[in-house]
């Protein structure tokens, strides 16, 4: 894994800082002053609720057919209706495990922040505060995401095809390639934004 601490910064004439190239790691470090981790309970609740809504049409079909006389005499029909339930149960467990076992989703200190550049398998990027143009929140369906928008649009490129797909989807839906869920995290949105404002000390726009 890459060094967990940010590299030194150069100080050219003029007094402004020029951060060195962004660091990439397989996991966000957990020893920083502020760390946002997935909440196992919230993740299970929201993912389970979403899956229940998706299964509602199948459950309705089962209810209608079981109430009809003679329609369920054919075992293959019942099996065809129950098969989605059987298949989705391990899928739910897999999605939940991938969400909660990937380590932190965001971490920050006075030098900058770490955030996932790819959700699964996890790949993280370190961004110094001076390289971040804006931090804001945006809702997508049931999720409320903390979005980090760097000045350099090439930040995070070259991290693989899965990362490019993940970042492209995030850019389309949220307006930023890098984001962390406040809804599924172990800290609330106001606490997250307050911590980022504290550590950034006005070096990036939050809002």
matplotlib code that plots the C-alpha trace (Angstrom):
import matplotlib.pyplot as plt

x = [0.0, 1.2, 2.5, -0.4, 0.9, 0.8, 4.1, 5.8, 4.7, 6.9, 6.9, 7.8, 8.3, 5.0, 4.1, 1.5, 1.8, 2.1, 1.1, 3.1, 1.3, -1.8, -1.2, -3.1, -3.6, -5.6, -7.3, -7.9, -5.8, -7.6, -5.2, -6.2, -8.0, -11.2, -12.4, -15.7, -16.6, -19.6, -22.3, -23.2, -26.7, -27.7, -26.3, -28.3, -31.5, -31.3, -30.1, -32.7, -35.4, -34.4, -34.3, -37.7, -39.2, -37.6, -39.1, -42.6, -43.9, -42.8, -44.4, -47.7, -47.6, -47.1, -50.0, -52.4, -51.5, -51.7, -55.2, -56.4, -57.9, -55.8, -53.3, -50.5, -51.0, -48.0, -44.8, -42.7, -44.8, -44.2, -40.5, -40.2, -41.8, -39.7, -36.4, -35.8, -36.1, -33.6, -31.1, -31.4, -30.8, -27.1, -26.8, -28.0, -25.4, -22.6, -23.5, -23.7, -20.3, -18.7, -20.1, -19.0, -15.7, -13.9, -12.7, -13.2, -14.9, -13.2, -10.5, -9.0, -6.3, -4.8, -2.9, -5.7, -8.2, -8.4, -11.5, -12.3, -11.4, -13.0, -15.7, -15.0, -12.4, -11.4, -8.8, -8.3, -6.8, -5.2, -6.0, -4.3, -6.7, -5.2, -6.1, -9.8, -12.0, -15.2, -16.8, -20.6, -23.5, -26.0, -28.8, -29.2, -32.3, -32.0, -28.4, -26.9, -23.3, -20.4, -18.8, -15.2, -14.4, -10.7, -9.3, -7.5, -10.0, -7.3, -7.1, -7.8, -7.2, -5.0, -6.4, -8.0, -11.0, -13.3, -12.3, -12.9, -16.4, -17.1, -15.9, -17.8, -21.1, -20.4, -19.6, -22.9, -25.1, -23.4, -21.2, -18.0, -15.9, -15.2, -17.9, -18.6, -22.0, -23.2, -26.4, -24.5, -21.7, -21.2, -21.3, -24.0, -23.7, -23.3, -20.5, -18.7, -18.9, -17.9, -14.8, -13.8, -14.3, -12.1, -9.2, -9.3, -9.1, -10.6, -8.3, -11.3, -14.9, -17.5, -21.1]
y = [0.0, 3.5, 5.7, 6.7, 10.3, 13.1, 14.0, 17.3, 20.3, 22.6, 26.3, 28.3, 32.0, 33.9, 32.1, 29.6, 25.9, 23.3, 19.9, 17.0, 14.2, 12.6, 9.4, 6.2, 3.4, 0.2, 1.4, 4.6, 4.9, 4.7, 6.7, 10.2, 12.6, 12.3, 9.0, 8.2, 4.5, 2.6, 1.9, -1.8, -1.1, 1.7, -0.1, -3.2, -1.2, 0.9, -1.9, -4.3, -1.7, -1.1, -4.8, -5.3, -2.6, -4.4, -7.7, -6.3, -7.2, -10.8, -11.0, -9.6, -12.2, -15.0, -13.6, -13.4, -16.9, -18.6, -17.1, -18.6, -22.1, -24.7, -22.2, -23.4, -27.0, -26.9, -27.0, -25.4, -22.2, -21.8, -22.6, -19.9, -17.3, -18.2, -18.5, -14.7, -14.7, -17.5, -15.8, -12.3, -13.4, -14.2, -11.2, -8.9, -10.5, -10.0, -6.4, -5.7, -7.3, -5.4, -2.1, -2.6, -4.5, -2.1, 0.1, 3.9, 5.9, 9.2, 10.5, 13.9, 15.8, 19.3, 18.3, 17.0, 14.1, 10.5, 9.4, 6.3, 6.6, 3.2, 1.6, -2.1, -3.4, -0.4, 2.1, 5.4, 8.7, 11.4, 15.0, 18.0, 20.7, 23.1, 20.7, 20.6, 23.2, 22.4, 20.0, 19.8, 17.3, 15.9, 13.5, 10.4, 8.4, 7.3, 8.3, 11.6, 11.9, 14.1, 15.1, 16.2, 18.1, 18.6, 21.4, 18.9, 16.9, 14.3, 13.4, 9.7, 8.8, 5.8, 3.7, 1.1, 0.5, -0.3, 3.0, 4.9, 3.4, 4.1, 7.7, 8.3, 7.1, 9.3, 12.3, 11.9, 11.4, 13.6, 16.1, 14.8, 11.7, 11.3, 10.9, 9.3, 8.3, 10.3, 8.3, 5.0, 6.4, 6.2, 10.0, 12.5, 15.0, 18.1, 16.5, 15.5, 18.9, 20.6, 18.3, 19.0, 22.8, 22.6, 20.8, 22.6, 26.0, 27.9, 26.3, 24.8, 26.0, 23.9, 24.3]
z = [0.0, -0.7, 2.0, 4.2, 4.8, 2.2, 0.5, 1.2, -0.9, -2.8, -2.1, -5.3, -5.5, -4.9, -1.6, -3.1, -2.8, -5.5, -4.3, -5.7, -7.7, -6.1, -4.1, -4.9, -2.4, -2.0, 1.1, 2.9, 6.1, 9.4, 11.6, 10.5, 12.8, 10.9, 9.4, 7.8, 7.8, 6.4, 9.0, 9.0, 10.4, 8.1, 5.1, 5.8, 6.5, 3.3, 1.0, 2.5, 2.0, -1.6, -2.3, -0.7, -3.0, -6.0, -4.9, -4.3, -7.8, -7.3, -3.9, -5.3, -8.1, -5.5, -3.5, -6.4, -7.7, -4.4, -3.9, -7.2, -7.1, -8.9, -10.4, -8.1, -8.8, -11.1, -9.0, -11.8, -11.6, -7.9, -8.4, -11.1, -8.8, -5.7, -7.7, -7.7, -3.9, -3.5, -5.8, -4.4, -0.8, -1.3, -3.7, -0.9, 1.5, -1.1, -1.8, 2.0, 2.6, -0.3, 1.2, 4.8, 4.4, 2.1, 4.9, 5.3, 2.5, 3.4, 5.8, 6.4, 8.2, 8.0, 4.8, 2.6, 2.4, 1.2, -0.8, -2.8, -6.5, -7.1, -5.0, -5.6, -5.5, -3.4, -4.7, -2.8, -3.8, -1.7, -2.6, -0.9, 0.1, -2.5, -5.3, -4.4, -6.0, -4.1, -1.6, -1.6, -1.0, -3.5, -3.2, -5.5, -4.8, -1.1, -0.7, 0.2, -1.1, 0.0, -3.4, -3.8, -7.0, -7.8, -9.9, -12.1, -14.2, -14.7, -11.0, -10.5, -14.1, -15.0, -12.1, -14.3, -16.4, -13.4, -11.8, -15.0, -15.2, -11.6, -11.9, -15.1, -13.6, -10.5, -12.7, -14.6, -11.5, -8.9, -10.9, -9.3, -9.8, -6.1, -3.5, -0.1, 1.2, 4.2, 4.4, 4.7, 6.8, 10.6, 10.9, 9.9, 7.1, 9.3, 11.3, 8.1, 6.5, 9.8, 10.0, 6.4, 6.9, 10.1, 8.5, 5.1, 6.9, 3.9, 1.3, -0.6, -1.0, 0.9, 0.0]

ax = plt.figure().add_subplot(projection="3d")
ax.plot(x, y, z, "-o")
ax.set_aspect("equal")
plt.show()
